[in-house]
Amino acid sequence: MKLAVYGTLRAGSKNTGVIKNSSLVYPGHESFPAVIQNERGSGTVVEVHDVSEEDLVRYDMYEGVTSGLYRRVKTKVNMDDGSKEKVWLYVAGDELMQRSNMFRVIQSGDWYNR
């Protein structure tokens, strides 16, 4: 299965694309980013990685899914090579959304170009 990563989990892979209708934001601090689903968003640059079920369980723990920090959703990525991929993506969960009045958009949508 495929996982799209956009921030601190990026590893410099060339397997990249853009998630439309999203915004990359700082959720009240600048330590790590979050993605929010946003129809007017400029998009988020992601790397797509192949992962196993076991990997996803570990990522869920790392991303604080049970505490509501992030939630994992299925979405589409428009890959740089013109193809489309269905991927898992971590987006801001309820805990981060409570800070939405403090979100600052990363205009480029790219963690590497912030």
C-alpha positions as CSV (number, residue, x, y, z in Angstrom):
1,M,0.0,0.0,0.0
2,K,1.0,3.6,-0.4
3,L,1.6,6.3,2.1
4,A,2.1,10.0,1.2
5,V,4.4,12.0,3.5
6,Y,5.0,15.7,3.4
7,G,7.0,16.9,6.4
8,T,9.5,15.4,8.8
9,L,9.0,11.9,7.3
10,R,10.2,13.0,3.8
11,A,13.4,11.3,2.9
12,G,14.3,13.0,-0.4
13,S,12.7,10.5,-2.7
14,K,12.0,11.5,-6.3
15,N,8.6,9.7,-6.2
16,T,6.7,12.9,-5.6
17,G,3.4,14.5,-6.4
18,V,0.8,17.0,-5.2
19,I,-2.3,16.5,-3.2
20,K,-4.8,19.0,-4.5
21,N,-7.4,20.7,-2.3
22,S,-5.2,20.8,0.7
23,S,-3.0,23.3,2.6
24,L,0.3,22.6,4.4
25,V,0.3,24.5,7.7
26,Y,2.2,25.1,10.9
27,P,-0.3,24.1,13.6
28,G,0.5,26.8,16.2
29,H,4.3,26.2,16.1
30,E,7.0,25.6,13.6
31,S,8.3,22.2,14.8
32,F,6.4,20.1,12.3
33,P,3.7,20.6,9.7
34,A,0.2,19.4,9.2
35,V,-2.1,19.0,6.2
36,I,-5.6,20.3,6.3
37,Q,-8.1,19.4,3.6
38,N,-9.1,22.7,2.0
39,E,-10.9,23.1,-1.3
40,R,-9.3,26.4,-1.8
41,G,-5.8,25.2,-0.8
42,S,-2.9,25.5,-3.1
43,G,-1.9,21.9,-2.7
44,T,0.7,19.9,-0.7
45,V,3.9,18.4,-2.1
46,V,4.3,14.8,-1.0
47,E,6.6,11.8,-1.4
48,V,4.9,8.5,-1.9
49,H,6.3,5.4,-0.1
50,D,5.4,1.8,-0.2
51,V,4.5,0.6,3.3
52,S,3.2,-2.6,4.9
53,E,0.3,-3.0,7.4
54,E,2.8,-3.2,10.2
55,D,4.4,0.0,9.0
56,L,1.0,1.8,9.1
57,V,0.4,0.6,12.7
58,R,3.8,2.1,13.7
59,Y,3.1,5.3,11.8
60,D,-0.3,5.6,13.5
61,M,1.4,5.5,16.8
62,Y,4.1,8.0,15.8
63,E,1.5,10.4,14.4
64,G,-0.7,10.2,17.6
65,V,-3.8,8.9,15.8
66,T,-5.4,7.6,19.0
67,S,-4.9,10.9,20.8
68,G,-6.4,12.8,17.9
69,L,-3.3,14.7,16.9
70,Y,-3.6,13.3,13.3
71,R,-6.0,11.1,11.5
72,R,-5.2,8.8,8.5
73,V,-7.4,9.3,5.4
74,K,-7.4,7.9,1.9
75,T,-6.9,10.4,-0.9
76,K,-5.5,10.9,-4.4
77,V,-2.1,12.2,-5.4
78,N,-1.3,13.7,-8.8
79,M,2.1,12.3,-9.4
80,D,4.8,14.4,-11.1
81,D,4.9,11.8,-13.9
82,G,1.2,12.5,-14.7
83,S,-0.2,9.4,-13.1
84,K,-2.6,9.3,-10.1
85,E,-2.1,7.2,-7.0
86,K,-4.5,6.4,-4.1
87,V,-2.6,6.8,-0.9
88,W,-3.0,7.0,2.9
89,L,-2.3,10.5,4.2
90,Y,-2.1,11.9,7.8
91,V,-4.1,15.1,8.1
92,A,-4.7,17.3,11.2
93,G,-6.9,15.5,13.7
94,D,-9.3,17.0,16.2
95,E,-6.5,17.9,18.6
96,L,-4.6,20.0,16.1
97,M,-7.8,21.4,14.6
98,Q,-8.6,23.0,17.9
99,R,-5.6,25.2,17.2
100,S,-6.9,26.2,13.8
101,N,-7.0,29.9,14.7
102,M,-3.2,29.7,15.0
103,F,-2.5,27.9,11.7
104,R,0.0,29.6,9.4
105,V,0.0,28.4,5.8
106,I,3.2,27.3,4.2
107,Q,2.6,29.1,0.9
108,S,4.7,26.9,-1.3
109,G,2.9,23.7,0.0
110,D,6.4,22.2,0.1
111,W,8.2,21.4,3.4
112,Y,11.5,21.5,1.6
113,N,10.7,25.0,0.3
114,R,9.4,26.8,3.3
